[in-house]
Amino acid sequence: MEEIYLDNSATTRVCESAAENALYAMRECYGNPSSLYSLGLNAERLIERTRRAVAQKLHCRPEEIVFTGCGTESNNTAVFGAARSLQKRGRRIVTTAVEHPSVARPMDQLEKEGFEVIRLPVDREGKVPPEEIFKAVTKDTILVSMMLVNNETGAIQPVSTAAEAIKKAGAPALLHCDAVQAFGKLPIDLKKLGVDLLSASGHKLHAPKGVGILYKSEKAHIQPLLLGGGQEKGFRSGTESVPLIAALGGAISELPEESVGLQNMQKLWNYAKDALLKLPGVEINSPDDCLPYLINISLTGYRSETLLHFLEADGIFVSSGSACSKGKLSGVLSAMGLPAARVDSALRISFSRYNKTEDIDKLCESLERATKRLKKRG
Ligand code: PLP
């Protein structure tokens, strides 16, 4: 049976250049990148090539890029590092109610340690209202952490407004942005966004799992999470995964210009929205101006998990809410004020450059069959 993969916000298929680079690094550049002989230097060169490619995408200096093991590590490093380094200047932290668990759980931990954590609400579209940000950021705020693109709905958050609010309040706060769902898809200009720390992850853009990115501006003096041999300029100890970093470089080299990717995806998104809305009972949970790489829908009366397995039997892979919250009701859709029955029937359909309109047609055919065959609840 043909496989139709529509869960690209969870992870992506590794692209050819990424796989080739990884293999090359494993076979030819297996030296320790810290070693001083040529085998080590060759490995180091591969790392630096990817570092330059990432920096070019983000319009920053290569020295400001740190490689980590995943997006989760980048988020943990940024949040704990900023809080612990700035705690003498205040204990107030501002974040949102819709962050990924890799930001939300560190925030819970910091709260237990005595920090005051403000979680900004979202509106019906899943976006943080700008006035809430200005209200929350006070002069003793030390960290603001806001994602750029929500992983469940694709809603784009007003990150640059957070930078304005910090400036207006005269706060010492660092601004961290979880851009795991945005990097490589949405043009990111760090200066315009006003962020000090930004996280991304390789496996969302056709690199293998196990490589993350942390942008750390020169002015962000934060404590590292991992101590040891002093790799990554002392900020992230541990021998670098040369194959995975090289693979990330390959994946970046295959990415289309963000504007071109966005244009193509918007066509696919519009097609998907129109086709899905023709099915009886489908409601769209993503805002119209979301990142067009994903669309969140509900088919109230049918449980997400049941639908997901029905689709799977037809070779179609989608996600129920977010892949990181298996079995749990989505906190994001609940924070948007959607009724529990709608949240309980949510599906996330997420695209990559490998998807075609025919994939959407097959998804819709399968969903239609599901509504005819499955018993409706309630
Ligand atoms: N942040 C967001 C918004 C995500 O969607 C994810 C993964 O789904 C992560 C962080 C975690 O990234 P990783 O899987 O690389 O740890």
Residues whose N, C-alpha, C, O or C-beta is under 5 A from the ligand:
A	BS01	PLP	S9 A10 C70 G71 T72 H100 S102 V149 N151 D178 V180 Q181 S201
